[in-house]
Amino acid sequence: MQIKEFRVTLPLTVEEYQVAQLFSVAEASKENTGGGEGIEVLKNEPFQDFPLLGGKYNSGQYTYKIYHLQSKVPAYIRLLAPKGSLEIHEEAWNAYPYCRTIITNPKFMKDAFKIIIDTLHVGDAGDSENVHELTPDKLKVREVVHIDIANDPVLPADYKPDEDPTTYQSKKTGRGPLVGADWKKRVDPVMTCYKLVTCEFKWFGLQTRVENFIQKSERRLFTNFHRQVFCSTDRWYGLTMEDIRAIEDQTKEELDKARQVGEVRGMRADAD
């Protein structure tokens, strides 16, 4: 089992990020759906009485999605897996500013595979020591990884000129571009997503290799996604949560259609 805490700092308020994240999730879902692969939204509904972070958060929005992603896993897993078995199920309890996401593969790997992502959104520059209230034993094995959306390298296949924080400036807010190694200290507002990723893969002989791949993929995903969040500021800034729910409903219909036609789209496994 590996535990990594990714800290992604952005020039947003915690309140703005709630809208920005949901808007960007809808956009990213469309970009990664097509040719028989992509995202299927089964549930998107309010929840109550589901205690999170020691009972500090108990209600919010529950989503249940299935990711059909044959091309997005390493070849050595595709070779072992029967056709149609590489469906990843994602359940998320979004009690903003806290969210818990559980990812499984019930058709094939069953109890041998699980990813838990606990996220807390905090109005700081990523310097809080233990926002997830981990026990001393878990703190010993936790690895902290700071993600810099402006300066961390991205793969050539992932780079998009219109999603480059070092050149983007929001017309509506005036924020950006994010330049220099110390931009996090100079921006106002500032907030950080503290993403605690716990992954378990229990196949003998492949455990370390797959867990390393998962953590590498999560870092790549968090980096690319949050570059998109910031560089789409002028598209989501000013939207309300009512606007977001309407966008989500429309996106679900578009995903159901797009998944059946066209070519496979979006991020693929970068190395096997």
Residue pairs with C-beta under 8 A, 6 or more apart in sequence:
1 198
1 199
1 200
1 211
2 143
2 197
2 198
2 199
2 211
2 212
2 214
2 215
3 138
3 141
3 142
3 143
3 196
3 197
3 198
4 142
4 143
4 144
4 145
4 196
4 197
4 215
4 218
5 132
5 142
5 143
5 144
5 145
5 194
5 195
5 196
5 197
6 145
6 147
6 193
6 194
6 195
6 197
6 218
6 219
6 222
7 126
7 144
7 145
7 146
7 147
7 192
7 193
7 194
7 195
8 126
8 147
8 149
8 192
8 193
8 195
8 222
8 223
8 226
9 125
9 126
9 146
9 147
9 148
9 149
9 184
9 190
9 191
9 192
10 17
10 149
10 190
10 191
10 192
10 193
10 226
10 229
10 230
11 175
11 176
11 178
11 187
11 188
11 189
11 190
11 230
12 20
12 189
12 190
12 191
12 229
12 230
13 123
13 189
13 191
14 97
14 121
14 122
14 123
14 191
16 189
16 237
17 121
17 191
17 193
17 229
18 96
18 97
18 121
18 241
19 236
19 239
19 240
19 241
19 244
20 229
20 232
20 233
20 236
20 237
21 229
22 244
22 247
22 248
23 232
23 235
23 236
23 239
23 244
23 247
24 225
24 228
24 229
24 232
24 236
26 244
26 247
26 248
26 251
27 228
27 232
28 225
28 228
28 266
29 38
29 39
29 41
29 251
29 255
30 251
30 254
30 255
30 258
31 265
31 266
32 38
32 39
32 265
32 266
32 267
33 39
33 255
33 258
33 259
33 265
33 266
34 258
34 259
34 261
34 262
34 263
34 264
34 265
34 266
35 261
35 262
35 263
35 264
35 265
36 68
36 70
36 259
36 260
36 264
37 68
37 69
37 70
37 71
37 72
37 259
37 264
37 265
37 266
38 67
38 68
38 69
38 255
38 258
38 259
38 265
38 266
39 65
39 66
39 67
39 68
39 255
39 259
40 65
40 66
40 67
40 68
40 255
40 256
40 259
41 63
41 64
41 65
41 248
41 251
41 252
41 255
42 64
42 65
42 66
43 62
43 63
43 64
44 61
44 62
44 63
44 248
44 252
45 61
45 62
46 59
46 60
46 61
46 62
47 59
47 60
47 61
47 62
47 93
48 58
48 59
49 58
49 59
50 58
50 59
50 62
50 93
50 95
51 57
51 58
52 58
52 93
52 95
52 98
52 100
53 98
53 118
53 120
53 132
53 133
54 133
56 98
57 95
57 98
58 95
59 95
60 93
60 94
60 95
60 96
60 99
61 93
61 94
62 91
62 92
62 93
62 94
63 90
63 91
63 92
63 94
64 89
64 90
64 91
64 92
65 89
65 90
65 92
66 87
66 88
66 89
66 90
67 87
67 88
67 89
67 90
68 86
68 87
68 259
69 86
69 87
69 88
70 78
70 86
71 264
71 268
71 269
72 266
72 267
72 268
72 269
73 81
73 86
73 269
74 210
74 213
74 269
74 271
74 272
75 269
75 272
76 206
76 209
76 272
77 86
77 210
78 86
81 108
82 108
84 107
85 105
85 107
85 108
86 105
86 108
87 105
87 107
88 103
88 104
88 105
89 103
89 104
89 105
89 106
90 101
90 102
90 103
91 101
91 102
92 99
92 100
92 101
92 102
93 99
93 100
93 101
96 121
97 120
97 121
97 122
98 118
98 119
98 120
98 121
99 117
99 118
99 119
100 116
100 117
100 118
100 119
101 115
101 116
101 117
101 118
101 119
102 114
102 115
102 116
102 117
103 114
103 115
103 116
103 117
104 113
104 114
104 115
105 113
109 201
109 203
111 202
112 200
112 201
112 202
112 203
113 200
113 201
113 202
114 199
114 200
115 197
115 198
115 199
115 200
115 214
115 218
116 196
116 197
116 198
116 199
117 195
117 196
117 197
117 198
117 218
118 132
118 195
118 196
118 198
119 193
119 194
119 195
119 196
120 131
120 132
120 193
120 194
121 191
121 192
121 193
121 194
122 128
122 131
122 191
122 192
122 194
123 189
123 190
123 191
124 190
124 191
124 192
125 184
125 185
125 190
125 192
126 146
126 184
126 192
126 194
128 192
128 194
130 139
131 194
132 194
132 196
134 142
134 196
142 196
145 219
147 219
147 222
147 223
147 226
148 184
149 165
149 178
149 223
149 226
149 227
149 230
150 165
150 166
150 177
150 178
150 179
150 183
151 166
151 181
152 223
154 220
154 223
154 224
154 227
155 220
155 270
157 268
157 270
158 220
158 224
158 267
161 167
162 168
162 231
163 224
163 227
163 228
163 231
163 232
164 227
164 231
165 176
165 177
165 178
165 227
165 230
165 231
166 177
166 178
166 179
167 177
168 176
168 177
168 230
168 231
168 233
169 175
169 176
169 177
170 176
170 233
170 234
170 237
171 234
172 233
172 234
172 237
172 238
173 233
173 234
173 237
175 187
175 230
175 233
176 230
176 233
178 187
178 230
180 186
184 190
193 222
193 226
195 218
195 222
197 214
197 215
197 218
199 211
199 214
199 215
200 211
201 207
201 210
201 211
201 214
203 210
213 269
213 271
217 269
220 267
220 270
221 267
224 267
239 247
